[in-house]
Amino acid sequence: MSRFAALILFGLFSLCNLFSQSESDSVLYHDGLSILDNSFNVEGYLKSAAYFDSISGTNPDHWLAHYYTGLSYILAARNSTTDRSRDELLDKAQNSINKSVKLKSDESENYIIQAFLYQVRLLIDPQGRALNFSQKADSILKKAIEADSSNPRAFFLLANNVYYTPPVFKGGPKNALPVFLKAKDKFRSFKTGLSFLPDWGEDQNEEMIRMCSNSKN
């Protein structure tokens, strides 16, 4: 093998290592995921964000560290009581998501978390932001499905988009229910490659199925 070819192979191997993570990294994520899973208010989610941000500081090549930092800020924003605080927290989330996307641009979870951020932006001002952010979420969720059609979170958030769209525009509970049910099937069969990969959304999807089933609209 020529020296030039060897250098190319070494470069490719290094690049793969840069963007990949392994089960051995789980020790870094366990405590943070425990904080995230047991958080129910802004303070808890900010603690989770700080934990994952510290991981990203020492492991800037870990896309999941940036991802979970962003997810924590999104959940903090969703639980905040002031619009200004919500937008500020979502700005921080966007910064972390951008870093995650830069490391792994073709990852379906990155498309999904971006769509989640758009949906929370919309909730801050439904009347003024619905059209813009609903369309953005819908567009990027289609990219998530193209990247990985087995990912249930893409269908869960897509169903949310349908649920909150007026029935006159083919939205509402009746039209959302089949999509939530499709997400349910996806959750049943979805397998993550690593123990600390995203696995959220199933319980919320079940709750939305109950709401849609009980709705008269």
trRosetta pair geometry for C-beta under 8 A, 3 or more apart (Angstrom, degrees):
i j d omega theta_ij theta_ji phi_ij phi_ji
1 5 5.1 -119 -174 84 90 123
1 6 5.3 105 128 -60 119 93
1 9 8.0 -26 -177 3 144 142
2 5 4.6 94 58 8 85 101
2 6 6.9 -148 95 -6 45 87
3 6 5.6 -55 -149 37 33 114
3 7 6.4 37 153 -23 65 104
4 7 5.8 -54 -153 32 30 112
4 8 6.7 32 149 -20 63 103
5 8 5.6 -52 -152 32 36 113
5 9 6.5 33 152 -16 67 105
6 9 5.8 -55 -149 38 33 110
6 10 6.2 35 153 -20 66 107
7 10 5.6 -53 -146 37 31 113
7 11 6.3 34 153 -22 64 106
8 11 5.7 -56 -152 35 30 113
8 12 6.5 28 152 -17 65 105
9 12 5.7 -53 -147 37 32 110
9 13 6.2 34 154 -20 65 107
10 13 5.7 -54 -147 37 30 113
10 14 6.3 31 154 -19 64 107
11 14 5.8 -55 -148 36 30 111
11 15 6.3 32 153 -22 64 106
12 15 5.6 -53 -147 34 32 113
12 16 6.5 34 154 -20 65 102
13 16 5.8 -52 -151 33 31 111
13 17 6.6 30 151 -17 63 106
14 17 5.7 -56 -152 37 33 112
14 18 6.4 42 150 -30 65 103
15 18 5.5 -47 -152 24 34 118
15 19 6.9 5 161 1 64 106
16 19 6.7 -75 -153 46 29 91
16 20 5.8 10 162 -11 69 125
17 20 6.1 -70 -131 43 26 102
18 61 5.1 -109 -164 -153 68 132
18 103 7.7 -138 141 -149 88 92
19 61 7.3 -106 -77 -179 36 96
19 63 7.0 30 -155 -27 69 122
19 103 5.8 166 -122 173 82 80
19 104 5.7 135 -166 -80 105 85
21 25 4.9 -52 -173 18 103 156
21 62 6.0 67 -87 -131 127 84
21 63 7.5 -130 -24 36 122 82
21 64 6.1 -52 2 5 166 124
21 194 6.7 -6 103 -72 101 171
22 25 5.9 121 64 -6 56 96
22 194 7.3 -177 -170 -107 23 126
23 26 5.6 -11 -175 -20 58 116
23 194 5.7 -164 -85 -134 68 89
23 195 6.5 68 -134 9 92 99
24 27 7.4 -28 172 7 51 103
25 28 5.3 -42 -177 27 71 118
25 29 6.6 52 135 -13 85 109
25 62 7.0 160 -158 -119 147 125
25 64 7.9 121 125 53 141 136
25 194 7.8 4 58 -168 103 143
25 196 7.1 -111 101 45 91 142
26 29 5.7 -71 -150 45 42 104
26 30 6.1 58 156 -51 77 94
26 194 7.1 -164 -72 176 100 100
26 195 5.3 27 -114 64 136 114
26 196 5.0 173 -119 -25 76 122
27 30 6.2 -30 -139 0 30 116
28 32 7.8 -3 141 6 61 122
28 55 5.5 109 167 -129 115 122
28 59 7.1 16 -163 -2 163 154
28 62 7.8 -99 106 -115 152 167
28 65 7.8 -46 135 -84 128 109
29 32 5.6 -74 -158 49 49 110
29 33 5.5 44 153 -23 86 111
29 55 7.3 47 -84 -111 66 165
29 64 7.0 -25 -95 125 138 129
29 68 7.5 148 -139 -21 104 165
29 196 4.0 80 92 -153 151 151
30 33 6.1 -64 -149 37 23 106
30 34 6.5 25 155 -21 62 107
30 196 7.3 -94 -67 -91 54 121
31 34 5.6 -54 -152 33 33 115
31 35 6.6 35 151 -19 65 102
31 51 6.8 -137 108 -162 95 141
32 35 5.6 -51 -152 33 35 111
32 36 6.3 33 151 -18 67 106
32 48 6.2 104 -169 -151 78 72
32 51 4.1 177 -109 124 97 130
32 52 5.2 111 -166 -65 147 79
32 55 6.9 -61 -40 -24 156 135
32 68 6.5 83 138 138 130 148
33 36 5.4 -50 -143 39 36 114
33 37 6.0 35 158 -19 68 107
33 68 7.5 -80 -82 -136 75 146
33 196 6.2 -139 -45 -138 147 91
34 37 6.0 -54 -140 38 27 108
34 38 6.2 2 165 3 62 116
35 38 6.5 -79 -147 50 22 94
35 39 6.2 36 155 -45 64 108
35 44 6.9 -174 175 -175 81 82
35 47 5.7 -122 -177 112 133 104
35 48 4.5 178 113 -89 109 82
35 51 5.8 126 41 -2 153 155
36 39 5.8 -50 -147 11 28 118
36 45 7.4 59 -127 -120 66 63
36 48 4.2 102 -80 -138 74 143
36 68 6.8 -88 -69 -166 155 108
36 71 7.4 39 -148 105 137 114
36 72 6.1 -99 -109 -91 104 97
36 75 7.8 113 -155 38 88 157
38 44 7.1 -123 105 -164 65 136
39 44 3.0 171 -136 131 93 121
39 45 4.9 138 149 -61 148 61
39 47 7.1 -177 -98 53 126 102
39 48 5.6 -85 -30 -27 152 129
39 72 7.9 54 50 -138 164 89
39 75 7.1 99 100 123 124 137
40 44 6.2 52 28 32 44 153
40 79 7.7 151 159 -119 42 152
41 44 5.3 96 55 10 68 102
41 45 7.3 -142 97 -1 34 92
41 79 5.8 -173 -146 155 38 145
42 45 5.9 -64 -148 42 30 106
42 46 6.1 29 157 -20 68 109
42 76 4.9 77 -141 -155 69 82
42 79 5.1 -160 -59 97 71 109
42 80 5.4 77 -92 -83 129 72
43 46 5.9 -57 -147 36 27 110
43 47 6.5 31 153 -21 62 104
44 47 5.6 -54 -154 32 32 113
44 48 6.6 33 149 -18 65 103
45 48 5.3 -48 -150 35 38 116
45 49 6.3 43 149 -22 66 101
45 72 5.0 164 -176 -173 79 75
45 73 7.3 148 149 -85 110 21
45 75 4.6 -157 -123 95 141 101
45 76 3.7 -166 100 -68 129 83
45 79 6.6 146 1 33 141 132
46 49 5.4 -46 -145 34 36 115
46 50 6.4 40 153 -21 64 102
46 72 7.3 138 -90 153 21 110
46 73 8.0 61 -101 -100 61 61
46 76 5.4 85 -56 -110 74 144
47 50 5.8 -51 -150 34 31 112
47 51 6.6 35 150 -23 62 103
48 51 5.6 -53 -151 31 33 114
48 52 6.5 18 158 -7 67 106
48 68 7.4 -106 160 160 101 98
48 72 4.1 -162 101 -123 105 130
48 75 7.9 4 63 62 142 129
49 52 6.2 -63 -148 43 29 101
49 53 5.9 32 154 -23 66 112
49 69 5.3 78 -151 -152 71 65
49 72 3.7 -170 -68 105 76 131
49 73 5.2 82 -107 -57 139 76
49 76 6.7 -42 -27 -22 134 139
49 92 7.6 47 -171 130 146 130
50 53 5.6 -55 -141 37 28 114
50 54 6.5 33 156 -24 62 102
51 54 6.0 -58 -160 28 28 110
51 55 7.1 27 145 -17 62 102
52 55 5.3 -46 -154 31 43 115
52 56 6.5 42 149 -17 69 102
52 65 5.3 172 -177 -163 84 64
52 66 7.8 174 149 -71 110 13
52 68 4.2 -150 -121 97 156 105
52 69 4.2 -154 102 -65 115 73
52 72 6.2 166 25 -6 131 138
53 56 5.6 -52 -148 38 36 111
53 57 6.4 46 149 -29 64 101
53 65 7.7 130 -96 164 19 96
53 69 4.8 97 -68 -118 73 129
53 96 7.6 -90 -94 -100 88 126
54 57 5.4 -46 -151 26 34 118
54 58 7.0 13 159 0 64 103
55 58 6.5 -71 -155 47 30 93
55 59 5.6 -29 167 38 71 112
55 62 6.4 -62 143 72 104 149
55 65 4.1 -144 104 -128 108 123
56 59 6.4 -76 -119 71 26 71
56 60 6.1 62 177 -105 68 50
56 62 6.4 -129 -104 66 63 100
56 65 3.8 171 -68 126 79 122
56 66 5.2 99 -111 -66 139 68
56 69 6.0 -46 -11 -27 141 142
56 96 7.5 -139 -45 -137 172 98
56 99 7.2 71 -164 121 138 149
57 60 7.2 8 -144 -66 15 83
59 62 4.2 34 128 -8 115 120
59 65 5.8 135 82 -22 105 155
60 99 7.9 -92 -164 -175 81 125
61 103 6.5 145 -160 -130 50 129
62 65 4.0 67 99 -3 116 111
62 66 7.2 159 99 -5 69 81
62 103 7.8 24 103 172 13 170
63 66 5.9 -59 -160 41 41 108
63 67 6.0 47 144 -27 71 109
63 99 7.9 -177 -129 124 61 74
63 100 4.7 93 -168 -149 81 73
63 103 4.0 -159 -82 91 99 130
63 104 4.3 -2 -101 4 169 118
63 107 6.8 139 139 -4 152 161
63 110 7.5 -58 174 -70 124 120
64 67 5.0 -49 -140 36 38 120
64 68 6.1 32 163 -15 70 103
64 100 7.6 86 -73 -128 18 113
64 196 6.8 91 163 120 155 105
64 197 7.3 -102 -111 -109 134 55
65 68 6.3 -56 -145 39 25 102
65 69 6.5 30 152 -21 60 107
66 69 5.6 -54 -149 34 32 115
66 70 6.4 32 153 -18 64 106
66 96 4.7 179 -171 -176 75 79
66 97 7.2 157 147 -85 100 19
66 99 4.1 -138 -136 92 149 108
66 100 3.8 -167 97 -60 116 85
66 103 7.0 140 27 14 140 132
67 70 5.9 -62 -157 37 28 110
67 71 6.3 25 151 -18 66 107
67 96 7.4 180 -70 144 13 104
67 97 7.4 64 -113 -109 52 61
67 100 4.5 106 -64 -120 73 151
67 109 6.5 25 -146 127 144 119
67 110 6.8 -98 -103 -89 109 75
67 113 6.2 176 -154 -19 85 165
67 198 7.3 -98 145 -52 134 116
68 71 5.3 -46 -138 37 38 113
68 72 6.2 44 157 -24 65 102
69 72 5.9 -55 -152 33 28 112
69 73 6.7 24 152 -15 62 106
69 93 7.8 -179 123 -122 70 56
69 96 4.1 -145 95 -140 109 152
70 73 5.8 -58 -150 37 32 108
70 74 6.4 34 152 -22 66 105
70 93 4.4 92 -155 -163 70 73
70 94 7.4 105 -133 -57 110 15
70 95 7.9 -170 -94 66 95 53
70 96 3.7 -162 -61 90 86 115
70 97 4.3 103 -127 -56 158 78
70 100 6.5 -89 -2 -4 138 136
70 113 5.8 84 109 158 126 137
70 117 7.4 -53 173 -67 108 125
71 74 5.6 -53 -149 33 33 114
71 75 6.4 28 155 -15 66 105
71 93 7.6 116 -45 -141 14 110
71 113 5.9 -84 -76 -131 87 124
71 116 7.6 23 -119 91 76 151
71 198 7.7 167 -74 -108 158 117
71 200 7.8 147 -167 16 141 152
72 75 6.0 -57 -149 39 30 107
72 76 6.3 34 151 -21 64 106
72 93 8.0 -168 67 -102 54 96
73 76 5.4 -51 -146 35 34 115
73 77 6.3 37 153 -21 65 103
73 89 5.0 -175 -175 175 87 83
73 90 6.9 155 137 -93 105 29
73 92 4.8 -147 -139 93 152 102
73 93 3.6 -161 90 -69 120 89
73 96 6.7 144 12 18 134 135
74 77 5.7 -55 -152 35 31 112
74 78 6.4 32 151 -21 64 105
74 89 7.7 160 -86 133 22 103
74 90 6.7 62 -106 -110 63 75
74 93 4.8 100 -55 -130 75 157
74 113 7.2 -155 -19 -167 156 89
74 116 5.8 53 178 124 158 111
74 117 5.5 -104 -105 -91 121 73
74 120 5.6 165 -164 5 89 159
75 78 5.5 -48 -145 33 35 114
75 79 6.5 21 158 -7 64 109
76 79 6.1 -71 -152 46 28 101
76 80 6.4 44 149 -44 66 101
76 89 5.1 -136 96 -162 107 146
77 80 5.5 -40 -146 9 34 119
77 85 7.5 -176 -123 124 67 74
77 86 4.5 93 -164 -150 89 67
77 87 7.7 111 -141 -45 123 18
77 89 3.9 -173 -73 89 93 124
77 90 4.9 64 -103 -53 166 84
77 93 6.8 -78 -12 -17 134 138
77 120 5.6 91 102 155 119 138
78 86 7.7 89 -66 -134 24 106
78 120 5.2 -89 -77 -126 90 122
78 123 7.2 45 -125 68 78 153
80 85 4.5 -147 -178 104 144 116
80 86 4.8 -169 70 -73 128 75
80 89 6.3 166 -27 4 146 146
81 85 7.6 30 56 51 51 136
82 85 4.3 78 73 11 100 108
82 86 6.7 -164 93 -14 50 85
83 86 5.4 -54 -150 32 33 117
83 87 6.5 28 157 -15 67 103
83 124 5.1 108 -139 -165 91 103
83 125 7.2 57 -140 -51 133 92
84 87 6.1 -57 -151 37 30 106
84 88 6.3 28 152 -17 65 109
85 88 5.6 -58 -147 39 32 112
85 89 6.2 31 156 -18 67 107
86 89 5.9 -59 -149 37 27 108
86 90 6.3 23 154 -16 64 110
86 120 7.4 -148 -175 156 110 101
86 124 5.1 176 103 -98 143 118
87 90 5.6 -56 -145 40 32 111
87 91 6.4 42 151 -27 64 100
87 121 7.6 69 -109 -125 76 80
87 124 6.4 72 -60 -128 88 168
88 91 5.6 -46 -152 26 33 116
88 92 7.0 32 149 -15 61 100
89 92 5.7 -52 -156 34 37 111
89 93 6.4 40 145 -21 66 104
90 93 5.1 -46 -145 36 40 118
90 94 6.3 47 152 -25 66 99
90 117 5.9 131 -154 -160 100 96
90 120 6.3 -173 -97 100 125 116
90 121 6.0 135 -178 -78 164 85
91 94 5.7 -48 -150 30 31 114
91 95 6.8 36 150 -22 61 101
92 95 5.7 -50 -155 29 34 115
92 96 6.8 29 151 -13 64 104
93 96 5.9 -60 -155 38 34 108
93 97 6.2 34 151 -20 69 108
93 117 5.7 -180 117 -111 129 120
94 97 5.5 -53 -143 38 33 112
94 98 6.3 41 155 -25 65 102
94 117 6.4 127 -78 -175 78 156
95 98 5.8 -50 -152 28 28 114
95 99 7.0 27 150 -16 59 104
96 99 5.7 -55 -156 34 36 112
96 100 6.5 35 149 -18 67 105
97 100 5.5 -55 -149 37 36 112
97 101 6.2 36 153 -19 69 106
97 110 6.9 135 -164 -155 85 82
97 113 5.8 -162 -115 111 115 115
97 114 5.8 133 177 -83 144 79
97 117 6.6 -82 -34 -29 160 151
98 101 5.8 -54 -146 37 30 111
98 102 6.4 36 153 -26 63 105
99 102 5.6 -49 -149 29 31 116
99 103 6.8 24 154 -13 62 105
100 103 6.0 -63 -156 38 32 106
100 104 6.6 -39 168 43 68 93
100 107 7.8 -84 154 59 97 138
100 110 5.4 -172 121 -111 109 110
100 113 7.6 14 80 62 153 144
101 104 7.1 -91 -136 69 25 55
101 105 5.4 55 178 -107 72 65
101 107 7.9 -142 -114 44 53 100
101 110 4.9 140 -90 180 75 138
101 114 7.5 44 -68 -58 130 127
102 105 7.1 23 -112 -64 15 92
104 107 4.1 36 134 -21 114 126
104 110 6.2 171 93 -31 91 140
105 110 7.2 -106 -139 85 26 156
106 147 5.9 171 176 -132 71 119
107 110 4.5 83 79 0 98 107
107 111 7.5 -171 98 -5 55 80
107 147 7.1 94 162 163 11 147
108 111 5.6 -52 -156 35 43 112
108 112 6.2 43 148 -22 71 107
108 144 4.6 93 -160 -159 83 75
108 145 7.7 95 -139 -60 120 20
108 147 4.0 -179 -77 95 86 119
108 148 3.8 -90 -31 27 153 113
108 151 4.8 -174 127 -18 145 160
108 154 6.5 -62 177 -53 114 127
109 112 5.3 -53 -146 37 36 116
109 113 6.3 32 158 -18 69 103
109 144 7.9 99 -60 -139 17 111
109 151 7.3 -153 -67 -143 66 146
109 153 7.3 51 -116 60 70 145
109 197 7.6 -142 -60 -172 156 93
109 198 5.2 147 -135 21 133 139
110 113 6.1 -49 -140 36 31 104
110 114 6.5 35 156 -20 60 106
111 114 5.8 -61 -156 35 30 113
111 115 6.5 29 150 -18 65 106
111 140 5.1 -170 -167 167 87 91
111 141 6.9 146 144 -99 107 31
111 143 4.9 -152 -133 94 144 101
111 144 3.6 -166 97 -74 129 88
111 147 6.3 155 1 16 141 142
111 154 7.4 20 98 -103 112 108
112 115 5.7 -55 -152 35 33 111
112 116 6.4 37 149 -22 66 103
112 141 7.1 66 -106 -113 61 74
112 144 5.0 95 -59 -125 77 151
112 151 6.9 -123 -55 143 140 138
112 153 4.8 56 -161 113 151 118
112 154 5.5 -101 -93 -78 108 70
112 157 6.3 155 -154 8 84 146
112 198 7.9 -175 81 103 138 162
113 116 5.2 -46 -147 32 39 118
113 117 6.6 45 151 -22 64 98
114 117 5.7 -49 -154 31 34 113
114 118 6.7 36 148 -19 64 102
114 140 5.4 -90 95 158 116 158
115 118 5.5 -51 -152 33 37 114
115 119 6.5 36 151 -20 66 103
115 136 7.7 -179 -118 121 64 75
115 137 4.3 96 -156 -148 85 77
115 140 4.8 -165 -69 85 94 112
115 141 4.8 71 -104 -61 160 89
115 144 6.9 -73 -11 -21 136 139
115 154 7.9 85 36 -128 155 64
115 157 5.2 107 116 140 126 150
116 119 5.7 -55 -151 34 32 111
116 120 6.6 27 153 -14 65 104
116 157 6.1 -97 -76 -110 73 140
117 120 5.9 -58 -149 38 32 106
117 121 6.4 40 150 -23 65 103
118 121 5.5 -50 -150 32 33 116
118 122 6.5 39 150 -24 64 102
118 133 4.5 176 179 -167 88 93
118 134 7.9 169 143 -69 113 20
118 136 4.7 -152 -137 96 148 112
118 137 4.2 -166 91 -67 131 90
118 140 7.3 139 -4 31 145 133
119 122 5.5 -47 -153 29 35 117
119 123 6.8 39 149 -24 63 100
119 133 6.9 163 -84 146 29 115
119 134 8.0 68 -104 -98 70 56
119 137 5.3 72 -57 -101 84 153
119 157 6.6 -139 -29 -157 150 103
119 160 6.3 32 -141 116 152 133
119 161 7.2 -108 -98 -77 115 79
120 123 5.5 -44 -150 27 40 116
120 124 7.3 53 150 -30 60 92
121 124 6.0 -47 -168 14 37 115
121 129 6.2 -133 133 170 85 151
121 133 5.0 -164 87 -116 109 151
122 125 7.6 -103 -169 64 34 55
122 126 6.2 53 159 -107 79 58
122 129 4.8 -160 -124 111 54 112
122 130 5.9 81 -158 -101 109 45
122 132 8.0 -176 -96 73 91 77
122 133 4.0 -154 -67 85 97 136
122 134 6.2 85 -109 -53 150 73
122 137 7.5 -58 -23 -22 136 135
122 164 7.9 119 124 119 138 151
123 126 6.4 7 -128 -65 33 88
124 129 6.8 42 64 14 85 152
125 128 4.2 -24 144 48 120 108
125 129 4.7 98 80 -6 90 109
126 129 6.7 -73 -115 53 15 85
126 130 5.3 40 -179 -64 61 103
126 164 7.9 -117 -137 178 119 124
127 130 6.7 -14 -121 -13 12 113
129 132 5.7 -73 -161 51 60 107
129 133 5.0 19 159 3 99 120
130 133 7.0 -80 -140 48 14 89
130 134 5.5 12 173 -19 60 123
130 164 7.9 -142 -137 137 105 109
131 134 6.2 -59 -134 38 16 109
131 135 6.4 13 166 -15 56 113
132 135 6.4 -74 -163 36 20 106
132 136 6.5 13 152 -15 62 112
133 136 5.3 -49 -141 37 40 115
133 137 6.1 42 157 -21 68 103
134 137 5.9 -54 -147 36 29 110
134 138 6.3 29 154 -19 63 108
134 161 5.9 130 -155 -150 85 97
134 164 7.5 -142 -107 93 120 107
134 165 6.8 120 -163 -84 145 97
135 138 5.7 -54 -144 37 30 112
135 139 6.2 31 157 -21 64 107
136 139 5.9 -56 -149 35 28 111
136 140 6.4 13 161 -8 64 110
137 140 6.3 -65 -146 42 27 99
137 141 6.1 28 158 -21 66 112
137 157 6.9 -123 179 155 114 112
137 161 5.6 -175 105 -89 123 125
138 141 5.9 -58 -145 35 26 111
138 142 6.8 31 155 -22 61 102
138 158 7.2 87 -123 -129 65 79
138 161 5.5 145 -76 -179 88 162
139 142 6.0 -56 -161 28 30 112
139 143 7.1 28 145 -15 62 103
140 143 5.3 -46 -156 32 45 116
140 144 6.6 53 144 -24 67 98
141 144 5.2 -43 -149 29 41 118
141 145 6.6 42 152 -18 66 100
141 154 5.3 144 -162 -162 85 83
141 157 5.8 -153 -104 94 132 109
141 158 4.8 165 150 -75 150 93
141 161 7.2 -142 10 -13 156 144
142 145 5.7 -50 -149 35 34 110
142 146 6.5 38 149 -20 63 104
143 146 5.5 -52 -149 36 34 114
143 147 6.3 34 152 -20 65 106
144 147 5.7 -57 -150 37 31 111
144 148 7.0 -44 171 47 64 81
144 151 6.4 -93 160 74 101 139
144 153 7.9 -85 163 91 146 87
144 154 4.1 -173 112 -108 124 123
145 148 7.4 -95 -142 72 24 44
145 149 5.3 48 -175 -105 74 67
145 151 7.4 -138 -101 52 50 99
145 154 5.0 169 -66 144 76 149
145 155 7.5 86 -93 -62 112 76
145 158 7.7 21 -48 -48 126 147
146 149 7.4 29 -95 -61 16 87
147 151 7.9 4 87 3 90 137
148 151 4.4 70 104 -23 111 112
148 154 7.5 161 79 -16 82 141
150 186 6.3 162 -175 -149 49 98
150 189 7.2 -96 -160 102 104 105
150 190 5.9 149 151 -106 94 84
151 154 4.8 76 94 -3 104 108
151 155 7.8 162 100 -3 62 85
151 186 7.0 25 111 171 18 134
151 190 6.8 80 -122 -125 35 134
152 155 5.8 -63 -158 42 47 106
152 156 6.0 52 147 -26 77 106
152 183 4.9 99 -169 -165 87 73
152 184 7.8 100 -148 -63 126 10
152 186 3.4 165 -90 107 85 111
152 187 4.2 92 -133 -63 172 67
152 190 5.2 -106 -14 -28 108 147
152 201 6.5 173 109 98 101 130
152 202 7.2 37 112 -84 148 80
152 205 7.3 -54 158 -54 116 164
153 156 5.3 -50 -142 35 37 117
153 157 6.3 30 161 -12 68 104
153 183 7.8 82 -85 -148 15 114
153 198 7.0 -17 -33 128 156 127
153 200 7.1 57 -101 79 124 72
153 201 4.7 163 -106 -11 84 166
154 157 6.4 -60 -150 40 26 101
154 158 6.2 27 151 -20 62 112
155 158 5.3 -52 -140 39 34 116
155 159 6.2 40 155 -23 65 102
155 179 6.0 -160 -177 179 87 82
155 180 7.9 157 140 -102 94 24
155 182 5.2 -116 -173 103 146 101
155 183 3.8 -171 103 -82 108 86
155 186 5.7 128 28 12 139 150
156 159 5.8 -54 -153 33 27 111
156 160 6.8 32 147 -21 61 102
156 180 7.1 59 -122 -122 59 65
156 183 4.3 120 -66 -154 68 153
156 187 8.0 63 -58 -56 120 113
156 201 4.7 143 67 179 172 126
156 204 7.1 83 -176 90 132 103
156 205 4.7 -84 -119 -86 113 112
156 208 7.8 135 -156 34 83 147
157 160 5.2 -44 -151 29 40 118
157 161 6.7 48 149 -23 64 96
157 201 7.9 -68 -42 -129 81 135
158 161 5.6 -47 -157 28 36 115
158 162 6.8 34 147 -15 64 102
158 179 5.8 -120 104 -178 97 136
158 183 7.9 174 49 -65 94 118
159 162 5.5 -53 -152 37 38 111
159 163 6.1 45 149 -27 68 104
159 176 4.9 99 -173 -169 80 89
159 177 8.0 98 -154 -70 118 9
159 179 3.6 179 -92 107 91 111
159 180 4.3 129 -172 -62 160 69
159 182 7.8 173 -64 49 121 95
159 183 5.9 -92 -10 -15 137 134
159 205 7.6 80 58 -132 145 90
159 208 6.7 121 121 129 124 148
160 163 5.4 -51 -145 31 33 117
160 164 6.4 11 164 -2 66 108
160 176 7.5 72 -82 -148 16 132
160 208 7.1 -91 -85 -116 76 157
161 164 6.7 -71 -150 45 24 94
161 165 6.4 30 152 -31 63 110
161 171 7.9 -103 134 -122 58 115
162 165 5.6 -57 -149 25 32 116
162 170 7.6 -60 -144 125 94 76
162 171 5.2 -172 -173 -132 53 75
162 172 7.6 -57 153 38 76 32
162 175 5.3 -126 173 111 118 98
162 176 4.1 164 99 -93 107 81
162 179 5.7 117 23 22 148 150
163 171 6.8 -6 83 -179 3 95
163 172 6.9 13 -149 -175 39 12
163 173 6.1 41 -136 -87 83 50
163 176 3.8 39 -71 -85 74 167
163 180 7.9 54 -59 -49 120 119
163 208 6.7 -86 -77 -161 159 120
163 212 7.0 -98 -112 -81 110 109
164 171 6.8 -53 81 176 29 138
165 169 5.2 -100 166 87 107 111
165 170 7.0 -6 115 80 131 57
165 171 2.4 -170 88 -79 88 153
165 172 6.9 -86 82 -25 67 53
165 175 7.9 -57 71 77 109 133
166 169 5.2 74 68 19 84 98
166 171 5.5 81 56 55 24 117
166 172 6.8 14 -178 -52 26 95
167 170 7.4 39 -168 -90 40 9
167 171 5.9 -107 -77 71 31 62
167 172 3.8 6 -76 -22 85 144
167 174 7.2 45 -118 37 112 111
167 175 7.2 153 -125 -3 70 120
167 217 6.2 -124 -56 169 140 108
170 175 5.6 146 171 -133 63 166
171 175 5.8 -133 -148 63 17 133
171 176 7.0 30 -168 -49 65 98
172 175 5.6 81 61 22 74 99
172 176 6.7 -144 101 -8 32 100
172 215 7.9 -167 169 136 89 148
172 217 5.2 -104 -175 130 127 110
173 176 5.6 -65 -137 41 27 109
173 177 6.3 45 164 -43 66 97
173 211 6.7 -124 -121 124 122 83
173 212 4.1 176 -167 -129 93 72
173 215 3.8 51 83 63 170 157
173 217 5.5 100 34 77 109 88
174 177 6.2 -40 -155 6 24 115
174 212 7.3 164 -69 -168 26 96
174 215 7.2 -125 -48 95 69 116
174 217 6.3 -123 -19 121 103 55
175 178 7.4 -51 -173 25 38 100
175 179 7.8 25 142 -4 62 111
176 179 5.6 -68 -163 43 50 110
176 180 6.0 48 146 -22 83 106
176 208 7.3 -85 136 164 126 116
176 212 5.7 -135 84 -104 99 136
177 180 5.6 -56 -144 37 33 111
177 181 6.2 32 157 -19 67 106
177 209 6.9 92 -140 -133 77 63
177 212 4.0 172 -83 146 93 141
177 213 6.8 114 -124 -64 128 62
178 181 5.5 -54 -147 38 33 113
178 182 6.4 38 152 -23 65 102
179 182 5.5 -47 -148 32 35 114
179 183 6.6 39 149 -19 63 101
180 183 5.5 -50 -151 35 35 114
180 184 6.5 44 147 -26 64 100
180 205 5.8 167 -158 -167 88 84
180 208 5.1 -146 -121 105 142 111
180 209 4.9 -175 134 -78 131 79
180 212 6.2 167 27 8 149 151
181 184 5.3 -43 -151 27 37 119
181 185 6.9 39 150 -17 63 98
181 209 6.6 103 -73 -117 68 116
182 185 5.8 -49 -156 33 36 111
182 186 6.6 36 146 -18 65 105
183 186 5.4 -55 -150 37 36 114
183 187 6.3 41 151 -24 68 101
183 201 7.7 -95 173 145 127 119
183 205 5.1 -132 113 -142 126 140
184 187 5.7 -50 -149 31 31 112
184 188 6.7 36 151 -24 62 102
184 205 6.0 179 -75 137 73 126
184 206 7.2 96 -106 -83 108 68
184 209 6.5 36 -58 -66 134 146
185 188 5.7 -51 -156 27 34 116
185 189 6.8 3 159 3 65 109
186 189 6.5 -75 -150 48 30 92
186 190 5.6 40 158 -45 71 112
187 190 5.8 -47 -131 17 26 116
187 201 7.3 -146 -95 98 120 95
187 202 4.5 127 -155 -109 145 102
187 205 6.5 -178 -37 58 147 154
192 195 7.3 128 98 -97 120 19
192 197 3.9 -171 -167 65 129 126
192 198 7.5 179 -107 62 137 46
192 199 6.1 -85 -28 -75 143 101
193 197 6.4 76 48 -26 69 150
194 197 4.8 112 63 -30 86 100
199 202 7.6 -22 160 -10 76 113
200 204 7.8 30 163 8 84 120
201 204 5.6 -69 -151 47 44 110
201 205 5.7 49 154 -30 78 107
202 205 5.6 -55 -148 32 29 114
202 206 6.6 31 154 -20 63 102
203 206 5.7 -52 -153 32 34 112
203 207 6.7 34 150 -19 64 104
204 207 5.6 -52 -152 34 36 114
204 208 6.5 35 151 -18 66 104
205 208 5.7 -54 -150 36 33 110
205 209 6.5 39 150 -23 64 102
206 209 5.6 -49 -151 30 34 115
206 210 6.7 35 151 -17 64 101
207 210 5.7 -52 -154 34 35 111
207 211 6.5 34 149 -19 66 105
208 211 5.4 -50 -145 37 37 113
208 212 6.2 36 156 -18 68 105
209 212 5.9 -55 -145 39 29 108
209 213 6.1 29 156 -20 64 111
210 213 5.7 -57 -143 38 28 112
210 214 6.3 15 161 -9 64 113
211 214 6.2 -67 -147 44 26 102
211 215 6.3 37 153 -39 64 106
212 215 5.6 -48 -147 17 32 118
